[in-house]
């Protein structure tokens, strides 16, 4: 397989990870623990909706020992309980073993979450071990601004029939 083909295959696996897809199915596991150490009184909520995503690959890095490293930019448009946009960066690695890869990403979300306006940062960590997916998307602690200050939570991504969906379990400090 050529270097370019391996890079494109690695990008495909990384994008599958980022979107919550496995090569053989469209299921994902995630942790839905919400920060139990929230110091202020908070309310637990659930948000859901759809999103559109554009992933733009950068030039591949050198490969070493059979692995390929890649960088991508992310742009999303969220609809539903979360209305807004995000921009982010992803780093991904694929191996010579089909279905094994990993990625990390950071994205800044700007918009309105169930009527509250502000920004927050999501941190992605995903691995695929021979097709078995583990994905965690977590709000970076203390990253919420504006009416989203004090936001904590976990997001899950699903793709069904080519359409992207999010489920977002979160806590938000109550306003005094």
Rosetta blueprint (number, residue, H / E / L):
1 X L
2 X L
3 X H
4 X H
5 X H
6 X H
7 X H
8 X H
9 X H
10 X H
11 X H
12 X H
13 X H
14 X H
15 X H
16 X H
17 X H
18 X H
19 X H
20 X L
21 X L
22 X L
23 X L
24 X L
25 X L
26 X L
27 X L
28 X L
29 X L
30 X L
31 X L
32 X L
33 X L
34 X L
35 X L
36 X L
37 X L
38 X L
39 X L
40 X L
41 X L
42 X E
43 X E
44 X E
45 X E
46 X E
47 X E
48 X E
49 X E
50 X E
51 X E
52 X E
53 X E
54 X E
55 X E
56 X E
57 X E
58 X L
59 X L
60 X L
61 X L
62 X L
63 X L
64 X E
65 X L
66 X L
67 X E
68 X E
69 X E
70 X E
71 X E
72 X E
73 X E
74 X E
75 X E
76 X E
77 X E
78 X E
79 X E
80 X E
81 X L
82 X E
83 X E
84 X E
85 X E
86 X E
87 X E
88 X E
89 X E
90 X E
91 X E
92 X E
93 X E
94 X E
95 X L
96 X L
97 X L
98 X L
99 X L
100 X L
101 X E
102 X E
103 X E
104 X E
105 X E
106 X E
107 X E
108 X E
109 X E
110 X E
111 X E
112 X E
113 X E
114 X L
115 X L
116 X E
117 X E
118 X E
119 X E
120 X E
121 X E
122 X E
123 X E
124 X E
125 X E
126 X E
127 X E
128 X E
129 X E
130 X L
131 X L
132 X E
133 X E
134 X E
135 X E
136 X E
137 X E
138 X E
139 X E
140 X L
141 X L
142 X L
143 X L
144 X L
145 X L
146 X H
147 X H
148 X H
149 X L
150 X L
151 X L
152 X E
153 X E
154 X E
155 X E
156 X E
157 X E
158 X E
159 X E
160 X E
161 X L
162 X L
163 X E
164 X E
165 X E
166 X E
167 X E
168 X E
169 X E
170 X E
171 X E
172 X E
173 X E
174 X L
175 X L
176 X L
